[in-house]
């Protein structure tokens, strides 16, 4: 009788909450998270499939549907790239019943899915608490457990919200989360709130919310920044800093911090790594108390490269589970192209035709310099990093002669480069303009220092800084 009662309760739970609520574990240290919805793989000639195509095996545990990219008159604006174009009559809100069907199919296979607010471009900042609470009501009714005549995904109920805030200060998102949490507390099923800050700590766009609201997962973007995975093995790589935030600052002391990486070539400007390097990094950080797995931008790229499968095989194997279908998810036709991503053009030494290294010059990835009779190649953006100190410089070999002296950047202010309207700057970036140094408070492009509030005016151009940290934008 007890066994029958237990089985009956289990069946009732599946019917009430959905099978996915029994499978996904937010406290796991082996979760694989992928973003879906922006078709980033098109940059490498591919095409992102329907959401349901990525739910057919155990590779990905958690999907982030991207993005609610704007807030217009207090209402969300949904952007799913090429996946959905129809809108509700008299509205700009997308009407995507096929995506709704896919969401339910993925949930039935044990996946959790959340809607992401933000992205690299768009207008979604909320600084007012009242506006944050009102926007939470909109999100609850349109995507979660509420009711609305215009639900983009029909009767599909997403499992929560992700904040991918990459501009603004966003203090209103504290009340946004608190309002949703109050609704979650009386719901008959679990909901989750996640965030995707960039790795420089603190992340200005999400700092207010991260320090004052309850998050379940934090998907830190360790790419397109000096602290990304390309800096693993140096003091710049700062997973330990984020784990300390989780244990000492976060309201939820059990929040999980995930290592965010590009899914493969085309996923980011820097931080693209292969499966062996990813597993090396995961093996070194998995012992952190709040480690929670890996996040990838995005699912199409991660499947094309095979990186998601490699991560899942490693992480899920750590938890004692394996999946026989994983070997079928890689795309054999694209595997051979991965060999072209290695810098095959790097010379093996010879004459010092490269310019002499300069402490005040800035170098992008694959830039070459000569220093003390040897040739060096930069693996990522660098300034004032002495080549003989190691990363980001790779010693190519000896050379003879003296390279040309590098030409200073016109209009610069010592070691701080001149502002450019075509360059994207993230929070903390420094530029020179009109004889002064300016610091970006959040992501910006095309906003002139001195006339836009994103820039804080600093000292006049006299002297130099040790280095300029340039934080490129992720997506």
C-alpha positions in Angstrom: 0.0 0.0 0.0 2.8 2.4 0.9 4.6 1.6 -2.4 1.3 2.2 -4.3 0.8 5.5 -2.5 4.4 6.6 -3.3 4.0 5.8 -7.0 0.6 7.6 -7.1 2.2 10.7 -5.5 5.0 10.6 -8.1 2.6 10.4 -11.0 0.6 13.3 -9.5 3.7 15.4 -9.2 4.6 14.8 -12.9 1.1 15.8 -13.9 1.1 18.9 -11.7 4.6 20.3 -12.2 5.7 18.7 -15.4 8.4 16.1 -15.8 11.1 18.8 -16.2 10.8 20.0 -12.6 11.9 16.6 -11.4 14.9 16.5 -13.7 16.6 19.9 -13.5 18.5 20.6 -10.3 19.6 24.2 -9.8 22.1 23.1 -7.1 23.9 20.7 -9.4 27.6 21.3 -10.1 27.3 19.7 -13.6 24.7 21.8 -15.5 25.2 22.7 -19.1 23.4 25.9 -20.1 23.0 27.1 -23.7 21.4 30.3 -25.1 19.0 29.9 -28.0 17.2 32.3 -30.3 19.7 34.6 -32.0 21.0 32.4 -34.7 24.6 33.4 -34.1 25.9 30.4 -36.0 24.9 32.1 -39.2 28.1 34.1 -38.8 30.0 30.9 -39.7 27.6 29.8 -42.5 25.3 27.7 -40.3 21.7 28.0 -39.3 20.3 27.7 -35.8 17.6 25.0 -35.7 14.3 25.0 -33.9 14.5 24.8 -30.2 13.2 21.3 -30.0 16.1 19.9 -32.1 18.5 20.6 -29.2 16.4 18.8 -26.6 16.6 15.3 -28.1 19.5 14.1 -25.9 21.0 14.9 -22.5 23.6 17.3 -23.6 22.0 20.6 -22.5 20.2 20.8 -19.2 19.0 24.4 -19.3 18.1 26.7 -22.2 18.0 30.5 -22.1 15.6 31.9 -24.8 17.0 35.2 -26.0 15.9 38.0 -26.0 13.4 40.4 -24.6 15.6 43.1 -26.1 13.6 46.2 -25.4 11.1 47.7 -23.0 8.7 50.1 -24.8 6.1 52.0 -22.8 6.6 49.5 -20.0 6.0 46.5 -22.2 8.5 43.8 -23.4 9.6 43.6 -27.0 10.6 40.1 -28.0 13.3 39.4 -30.6 14.0 35.8 -31.8 16.0 36.6 -34.9 14.8 34.3 -37.8 12.7 32.0 -35.6 9.6 34.1 -35.4 8.2 37.1 -37.2 4.4 37.1 -36.8 2.9 39.5 -34.3 -0.4 39.8 -32.5 -2.9 42.1 -34.3 -2.3 45.8 -33.3 0.8 44.9 -31.4 4.6 44.6 -31.9 4.7 41.6 -29.6 5.7 38.4 -31.4 3.3 35.5 -31.6 5.3 32.3 -31.8 3.1 29.2 -31.2 5.7 26.8 -32.7 8.3 28.0 -30.1 5.7 27.4 -27.4 5.2 23.8 -28.6 9.0 23.4 -28.6 9.2 24.7 -25.0 6.7 22.2 -23.8 8.4 19.4 -25.6 11.8 20.3 -24.1 10.3 20.6 -20.6 8.8 17.1 -21.1 12.3 15.8 -21.7 13.6 17.2 -18.4 14.9 20.6 -19.6 14.4 24.0 -17.9 13.9 27.0 -20.0 13.9 30.7 -19.1 13.3 34.0 -21.0 16.3 36.3 -21.2 16.0 40.1 -20.9 18.8 42.2 -22.3 21.5 41.5 -24.8 24.3 43.5 -26.3 22.0 46.1 -27.9 18.6 47.3 -27.0 16.9 49.5 -24.4 15.9 47.6 -21.3 17.4 49.6 -18.4 15.1 50.0 -15.3 16.3 52.4 -12.6 13.0 53.1 -10.9 11.7 50.5 -8.4 8.0 51.1 -9.3 8.8 50.5 -13.0 10.7 47.3 -12.1 7.7 46.0 -10.2 5.3 46.9 -13.0 7.5 45.2 -15.6 7.6 42.1 -13.4 3.8 41.9 -13.7 4.1 42.0 -17.5 6.7 39.3 -17.6 4.7 37.1 -15.2 1.5 37.4 -17.3 3.1 37.1 -20.7 5.8 34.4 -20.2 5.3 32.8 -16.8 2.4 31.7 -14.6 0.0 34.6 -15.2 -2.6 35.3 -17.8 -2.7 37.5 -20.9 -4.5 37.6 -24.2 -1.1 38.1 -25.9 1.3 35.3 -24.8 4.0 34.8 -27.4 4.4 31.1 -26.5 0.7 30.4 -25.9 0.0 28.2 -22.9 3.7 27.2 -22.5 5.0 28.4 -19.2 8.6 29.2 -19.0 10.7 28.2 -15.9 11.9 31.7 -15.0 13.9 34.7 -16.1 17.5 35.5 -17.1 19.0 39.0 -16.9 21.6 39.5 -19.5 22.1 43.2 -18.7 24.9 44.8 -20.6 24.2 48.5 -20.3 22.8 50.9 -17.8 22.8 50.7 -14.0 19.4 48.9 -13.7 18.6 49.4 -10.0 14.9 48.8 -10.8 15.6 45.2 -11.4 15.9 44.6 -7.7 12.2 45.3 -7.3 11.6 43.4 -10.5 13.1 40.3 -9.0 11.4 40.8 -5.6 8.0 41.1 -7.3 8.6 37.9 -9.2 9.9 36.1 -6.1 6.7 37.0 -4.2 4.7 35.3 -7.0 7.1 32.3 -7.1 6.5 31.8 -3.4 2.8 30.9 -3.9 3.2 29.1 -7.2 2.6 25.3 -7.4 5.9 24.7 -9.3 9.5 26.0 -9.1 10.8 29.0 -11.0 14.4 30.3 -11.4 16.1 33.6 -11.8 19.5 33.7 -13.5 21.9 36.4 -14.6 24.8 36.7 -17.1 27.2 39.3 -15.9 30.5 40.0 -17.7 33.6 38.7 -15.8 35.1 42.1 -14.7 34.1 42.4 -11.1 31.9 44.1 -10.1 29.8 44.1 -13.3 28.3 47.6 -13.3 25.1 46.7 -15.3 24.1 43.9 -12.9 25.8 44.9 -9.6 22.7 46.3 -7.9 20.5 43.3 -8.6 23.2 40.7 -7.9 24.0 42.2 -4.5 20.4 42.8 -3.4 18.2 40.0 -5.0 18.1 36.3 -4.9 19.6 34.4 -7.9 19.7 30.7 -8.5 22.4 30.7 -11.2 24.9 33.2 -12.3 26.3 32.6 -15.8 29.4 34.7 -15.9 30.7 35.6 -19.3 34.4 34.7 -19.3 35.0 36.0 -22.8 35.4 39.2 -24.7 37.2 40.6 -21.6 40.6 40.6 -20.1 39.4 38.2 -17.4 38.2 35.6 -19.9 39.2 31.9 -20.3 42.0 33.0 -22.6 43.6 34.3 -19.5 43.4 31.0 -17.6 46.6 30.4 -15.7 47.2 34.1 -15.0 45.9 36.5 -12.3 43.5 38.0 -14.8 41.3 34.9 -14.8 39.0 35.6 -11.9 36.6 32.7 -11.3 37.7 32.7 -7.7 36.5 36.3 -7.4 33.0 35.3 -8.5 33.0 32.4 -6.1 33.9 34.8 -3.3 31.0 37.0 -4.3 28.7 33.9 -4.1 29.9 33.0 -0.6 30.3 36.5 0.9 28.0 38.9 -0.9 25.1 37.0 -2.6 21.9 36.8 -0.6 21.6 33.2 -1.8 24.7 31.5 -0.4 23.9 28.4 -2.5 23.8 30.3 -5.8 25.7 28.5 -8.5 28.4 30.2 -10.6 28.8 28.8 -14.1 31.8 29.3 -16.4 30.5 31.1 -19.5 32.4 30.4 -22.7 31.8 30.9 -26.4 30.3 27.8 -28.0 33.1 27.8 -30.6 34.5 29.9 -33.5 32.1 32.8 -34.2 30.8 32.8 -30.7 32.9 35.7 -29.4 35.7 38.0 -30.3 38.0 36.5 -27.7 37.9 33.5 -25.3 37.2 30.9 -28.0 38.8 27.6 -26.7 38.7 24.0 -27.7 37.3 21.1 -25.8 40.6 20.0 -24.2 41.3 23.5 -22.8 37.7 23.8 -21.6 38.0 20.5 -19.7 41.3 21.5 -18.2 39.7 24.7 -16.9 36.6 22.9 -15.6 38.7 20.3 -13.8 40.6 23.1 -12.0 37.5 25.1 -10.9 35.0 22.3 -10.2 36.1 22.1 -6.6 35.0 25.7 -5.8 32.1 25.6 -3.4 29.6 27.3 -5.7 30.7 26.0 -9.0 27.7 25.0 -11.1 28.8 23.9 -14.6 29.2 25.7 -17.9 27.3 28.2 -20.0 27.8 28.6 -23.8 26.9 31.3 -26.3 25.1 29.9 -28.1 23.5 26.5 -28.8 23.9 26.5 -32.6 27.6 27.3 -32.4 28.2 24.9 -29.5 26.6 22.0 -31.4 28.5 22.8 -34.6 31.8 22.9 -32.8 31.0 19.9 -30.6 32.0 21.9 -27.5 28.6 21.3 -25.7 28.9 17.6 -26.2 32.4 17.6 -24.8 31.4 19.6 -21.8 28.4 17.4 -21.1 30.4 14.2 -21.4 32.9 15.5 -18.9 30.5 17.2 -16.4 27.7 14.6 -16.6 30.4 11.9 -16.2 31.5 13.6 -13.0 28.0 13.1 -11.6 28.1 9.4 -12.5 25.8 9.5 -15.6 26.6 9.1 -19.2 24.6 9.4 -22.4 25.1 7.0 -25.3 23.5 9.5 -27.7 26.2 12.2 -27.2 28.5 10.9 -29.9 25.7 11.5 -32.5 25.2 15.2 -31.8 28.4 16.5 -33.3 28.4 17.6 -36.9 31.1 15.7 -38.7 31.0 17.9 -41.7 32.1 20.9 -39.7 34.7 19.2 -37.5 37.4 19.3 -40.2 37.0 23.1 -40.5 38.0 23.5 -36.8 41.6 22.9 -37.8 41.6 26.2 -39.7 41.1 28.2 -36.4 44.7 27.6 -35.3 47.1 30.4 -36.2 48.9 28.6 -38.9 50.4 31.8 -40.3 52.7 32.3 -37.2 56.3 32.3 -38.4 58.9 30.2 -36.6 61.5 32.8 -36.2 63.9 34.6 -38.6 64.4 38.3 -39.2 62.9 40.7 -36.8 60.5 42.2 -39.3 57.9 42.8 -36.6 58.0 46.1 -34.8 59.8 46.4 -31.5 57.5 45.9 -28.5 56.4 49.1 -26.8 54.8 49.4 -23.3 52.5 52.2 -24.5 51.2 50.5 -27.6 48.1 48.4 -27.7 48.1 45.0 -29.4 45.2 42.8 -30.7 45.2 39.1 -30.9 47.8 37.7 -33.4 49.8 40.9 -33.3 53.6 40.3 -33.5 56.4 42.1 -31.9 60.2 41.7 -31.5 61.7 41.9 -28.0 65.3 41.1 -27.0 66.1 39.3 -30.2 63.0 37.1 -30.2 59.6 37.2 -32.0 56.4 37.1 -30.0 52.7 36.7 -30.9 49.8 38.1 -28.8 47.1 35.6 -28.0 44.6 38.3 -27.0 44.4 42.1 -26.5 47.4 43.4 -24.6 49.1 46.6 -23.4 52.2 46.9 -21.2 52.5 43.1 -20.8 56.2 42.4 -21.2 56.6 39.6 -23.7 59.1 37.6 -21.6 56.5 37.5 -18.7 54.4 35.0 -20.7 50.7 35.2 -21.4 49.3 36.9 -23.4 52.5 36.6 -25.4 53.8 33.4 -27.1 57.5 33.1 -27.8 57.8 32.2 -31.5 61.5 31.9 -31.7 64.7 33.9 -32.2 65.1 36.6 -34.8 67.8 38.9 -36.0 67.9 42.6 -36.7 65.8 45.3 -35.2 62.1 45.8 -36.0 60.6 49.1 -36.9 59.5 51.4 -34.0 55.7 51.2 -33.5 53.8 54.3 -34.5 51.8 55.8 -31.6 48.0 56.0 -32.1 47.1 59.5 -33.4 45.1 61.5 -30.9 45.9 59.2 -28.0 46.5 60.4 -24.4 49.7 58.6 -23.4 48.7 54.9 -23.1 45.0 55.7 -23.4 43.7 55.4 -27.0 41.6 58.0 -28.7 37.8 57.6 -28.6 36.3 56.2 -31.8 32.6 56.4 -32.7 32.8 53.0 -34.4 34.3 51.1 -31.4 32.2 49.4 -28.8 33.3 50.1 -25.2 32.2 48.2 -22.1 32.1 49.4 -18.5 35.5 50.4 -17.3 37.0 51.2 -20.7 39.1 54.4 -20.8 39.5 56.7 -23.8 41.0 60.1 -24.5 38.9 62.9 -26.1 39.4 66.6 -26.2 42.5 66.5 -24.0 40.8 64.5 -21.2 40.5 60.9 -20.2 37.0 59.5 -20.0 35.8 56.2 -18.4 32.8 54.3 -19.7 30.2 53.5 -16.9 28.5 50.8 -19.1 28.5 49.5 -22.6 28.5 52.2 -25.3 29.1 52.9 -28.9 28.8 56.1 -30.8 28.1 58.2 -27.8 30.5 61.1 -27.6 32.5 61.7 -24.4 31.7 65.0 -22.8 28.1 65.0 -24.0 26.8 61.5 -23.1 26.2 60.5 -19.5 27.8 57.1 -20.1 31.2 58.8 -19.9 32.8 60.1 -16.7 35.3 62.8 -17.3 38.7 62.2 -15.6 42.1 63.9 -15.6 43.6 66.0 -18.3 45.9 64.2 -20.7 49.2 64.4 -18.8 51.3 61.3 -18.0 50.3 57.7 -18.8 48.4 54.8 -17.2 50.0 51.4 -16.7 47.5 49.8 -19.0 44.1 50.4 -20.4 41.5 47.7 -19.9 39.2 47.4 -22.9 36.1 45.3 -22.3 34.6 44.3 -25.6 30.9 43.5 -25.7 29.8 40.0 -25.7 27.1 39.5 -28.2 
